[in-house]
Amino acid sequence: MPPVLLSSVAMVLYLANSFYQIQRFFTRRPLSTPLMTGLSLLAAACHGLGLYPLLINDQGLLLGFFNAASLIALFIVLLVLVCMRCLTANLMLAPFQLLATLAIAGSLLVTEGQVQPIHEAPGVLAHILLSILGYGIISIGVLQSIILLFQEQQLRKRPVSAWIRSFPPLQSMENLLFSLLWGGWILLTLSLVTGWLFLEDLFAQHLVHKTFFSCLAWLIFGLLLWGRHQLGWRGHKAIRLTLAGFFLLMLAYFGSKLVREFILLG
């Protein structure tokens, strides 16, 4: 099947699954987990098969802006599926599948800017994989923090709505957030270490912004986790620092790629 057709099928399946989840959520009707999982896995398979020819050519790995966004979206969808037993998946999966749809559309419709192929040395591939996994887990943590913020605000109202009462307890939601942040921070640490070991120069002109903002994000998440352990930080302070660290990660990867590939060479 042609890659464009596979990608189009993935978008249709993602949209159908997202609509199903959102419709069930707002009507307070139970989800069919086998149906939701089956659609998600089929969509992810089509997504991956359609993306592969755009990522790999004879010269190496082509991680342009939209290809990278599509790959990260695919990893996040798969991570959410893996973690469905401990995540509020009916809240998590639909937003990321909608983002995956947008990323696929961008990779198909927008011509990528000037992209240098990445040679597929094992150390470099390990660095890329760790970066994507770390970014993915932190992205899930960010959505978890937004849900937690909304839950906190709604619980202050009286009477509390039935669908808010269907959420896991606030303490469980907060513990899950910090578990995700710990996992993302460890992977981010490993990605920085492998980058230092296997990339020729982390502070070369085309990498300096990414390295700088990634290190800042690493410090913020490290500070947040230290504050949680030593000072009991929680609530709005934890959510603000989570969002700040994620914003820096977005600047590190997508901000620098956007400037290099589309603005400076546009």
N, C-alpha and C positions, 0 to 999 in steps of 0.2 A: 504494500500500500504506500503511495507517495507520502513524503513527510508532511506536506501541507494538509493533505486529507486527514492524516493521523492527528495532527495538531488541532484541526477543526473539530474532529470527533471529541478530542479531549476537552475543548472549550464547551461544547454542547453538554457533555456529561457533567462537567464541573458546575455549569449553570443550572442544569436540571437538579442535581443533588443539593446545591445551595438553596434553590427555591423550595425543594421538598423540606429541608431542615428548617428554614425560616418559617414556612407555612405551618409546620407542626409545632414549632416553638410558640408562635403567637396564638395559635388555637388551643394550646396546652394539650395537645394530643401526643401520645407516646410515639417515639421514633422506632422504626424497624431497623435495628442495628445491622442485621445481615444485608438488607437492601442498601443502607447507607455505606457500609463498608465495601460491598461488592461494586457499587457505582464508583466509589472513590478509587479503589484499586484498578478498575478498568480504565478510568480517566487518567490515573497516574501512569499506567503502562503506555497508553497512547501518547501521553505527554512526553515521556522519556524517549520513546521510539521516534517521535517526530522531532525532538530537540537534538538527538544525537548527530544527525548529519550537519546541523548548523554549528555544533561545537567542535567537531573533529574533522580535520582534513589532513592532507599529506604532510603539511608543514608542522602541525601540532594542534594545540588546544586554542580555540578562538573564544575567549571570554569577553565579548563585547558587552555593552551596557545592558541591552535587552536579553541577550543570551544568558548573562550572569543572573539577571533578575528572574528569568524563567527557571534556571537551574536551582536557585535558592528557594523559589516558590515550590518547586517539586519536592525538594528535600523537606521543607516545612510540612507539606501535606502528609508525606510519609511519616515524619516524626510524630505528628498529631495522631495518625492512625496507630502507630506503635504504642503511644501513651494513652490511648482512649480509656483504659480502665481507671486511670487516676485523674484524667482531665475532664472538665465539663465539655465533652466533645461536641454536643449540639450547639454550644456557643463558640467553640474554637474553630471547628472545621469549615463552616460556611464562609466566614470572612477570608480565610486563607485561600479557599478555593476560588473565591471571586477575584482575589489578587492574582492567583495563578492564571486565571482567564485573561486578565489584563496584560500580564507579562507575556503570555503566549501571543496575544494579538500584537503586542509591540514587536516581538521578535519576528513576526511574519510580515507586518505592514511597514515597519520603519527600517530604512537602510542603516546598517551599523556604521559608525564613524571609523576612523583609522584604527585598526586593531592589530597589535603585534602578536603573532602566534607564540604560544608558550610551549617550550620544549618539554616533553613529558618525562622528565627525569623523576625517579621515584620520590626523592626528597621534596621537590617542588609540588608534585601531585599531593603528597601528604600535607604540605602546608595549605594548599587550596582546599582540600577536603576538610581539614580541621577548621579552617576559617568559615566554610559554608555551614558546617555542623554547629559551630559556636554561634554564628549569626542566627541560624535557624532556631536554636533553643532559646536564645535571648529574645528573639521575635515573639515566640510563644509566651515567654515570661512577660513581655510588654503587654500583650493582649490580656493575659491573666491579671496584670496590675490594673488595667483599665476596667475590667469586669469587677475586680475587687473594690475599686474606687466607687463604681456605680452601686455595688451592693451595700457599701458602707453608707452612702447617701440615702438610699432607699430604706435602710433599716432604721434610720432616724425618724422616718415618717410614721404616722399612725393613722389608720391601721396599715400594717405591712401587707402588701399584696401577696396572693397565693403563689405566684410564679417566683417571687423573691424568696419565699419560704422553701421553695423546691431546690434552691441552691445548696451546696454543701455548707457546713458551718463556716463562719468568717475565719476562725483560727485555722481550719483545714485549708481554706483558700490561700491564706497568707503563708502557711508552711509550704504549700505547693509552689508558690511564687519564689520563695527563697531556695527551694530545691532546684528549680529551673535555673535560677541565677547562678547557683553554685556550679551546676553542670556547664552552663554557658561560659562562665568565667574560667573554669579549668580548661575548656577547649580553646578559648581565646588565648590563654597563657601558652598552651602548646603550639598554637598557630604562630604566635610571635617568636617562640623559641625555634621552631622549624624554619621560619622565615629568616631568622638571624643565621642559622646554620647552613641553609641551602641556597638562599638567594645571594647573588654576588654582592649587592650593596643595598641594604634596606633604606638608605638615605640618599639614593640616587635621585635625580631630579624628578623622574616620573613616579617615584615611590614615596618621596619625602612627606607629602601631605597625608597619604594613606597611613604611613607609619606613625606620624605625629598624632593624628586623631584616634588611631587604634590604641596607642599607648595612653592617651587621655581617657578614653573609654575604659580601658583596663584598670586604670587608677580609680576611676569613679565607682566601678562595680566592686573593686577590691575594698574601697572605703566603706561602701554600703554593707558589704558582707561582714567586715570588721565591726562596724557600728551595730549591726544586728546581734553579733555574738557578744560583744563587750558592753554595749550600752542599751541593748534592747530596742533599737530603732524599728519602727513599724509604721503602719498607716500612711499618712500623706507624705511624710518625709521619705519613706522608702519608695513610694510611687514616683515622687518627683525625681529622685536620683536615678531610678530605673529609666525613666523617660529621657533624662539628660544623657545618660550613658548610651542609650540606643540612638539618640540623635547624633551623637558623635560618631558612632559606628556607621550610620548612614552617610555622614559626611566623609568618613574615611574611605568607604568603598564606592558608593554610588555618586557622591559629590565629585570626587576626583576623576572618576571615569566619565561623568557627564561633561566636565570642563575639558578634559583631554580629547575626548572623542568627537564632541559636537560643537563646543564653543570655540576652542582655540583653533580647530581645524575646519570650522564651518565656513 
